[in-house]
């Protein structure tokens, strides 16, 4: 009887101009891991010396620009290092050890065949990233409206990819989307979740936090560039219905921004 091989967890870290090195806690965590890690450093002036890490860490110093390109390079490299699942990491996060261990256990069991696992995210100040996280695990599949709506709320720092599924279906991040892109400054993670569903994959929610992130993020500020990116995502996902779905989203965004400004004035 063939023994079942344990799934290998990998970590894909994106940084620019060696910014990762300023995050001493995360650097220590990466050094302490014994699983494959790929650090992609997009740079013009500051590269990263790989000798500061162990043999389990591969550093790619590249002069390309764009978060999606960086993540695609990391996924390709991790596949070559034998990773089965990949945790996305920005350079300003920290890992939550007990959450990562729960993720490892989950991937060895019921979550191992999922095309993507999505977790909770914690703010570095201690509270959950979102106040309305679901309390129990559940699967997400198909291209129904509710599935499309739910994937729009999944942060890239909540995503864990089944690398075999991505490669077998030719899926990668769209370089037109994401920070540093010349077209749309966000939305790459939503389109990846949607692409997995479109390819017939199942997403499974794990109600634990594996990463913590500073409270502010690129998508937290209302702007014209943000709205253009979100409309492009809606156009890809909803097709002819995108003007309607985006109009609803835009109206809600205006109301939230108005309330935020009023709250700031009265604080």
Secondary structure, 3 states (H helix, E strand, C coil): CCCCCCCCEEEEEEEECCHHHHCHHHHHHHHHCCCCEEEEEECCCCCCCHHHCCCCEEEEEECCCCHHHHHHHHHHHHHHCCCCEEEEEECCCEECHHHHHHHHHHHHCCCCCCCEEEEEEEECCCCECCCCCCCCCEEECCCCHHHHHHHCCCCHHHEEEEHHHHHHCCCCCCCCECCCCCCECCCHHHHHHHHHHHCCCCEEEEEEEEEEECCCCCCCCCCHHHHHHHHHHHHHHHHHHHHHHHHHHHHHHHHHHHHHHHHHHHC
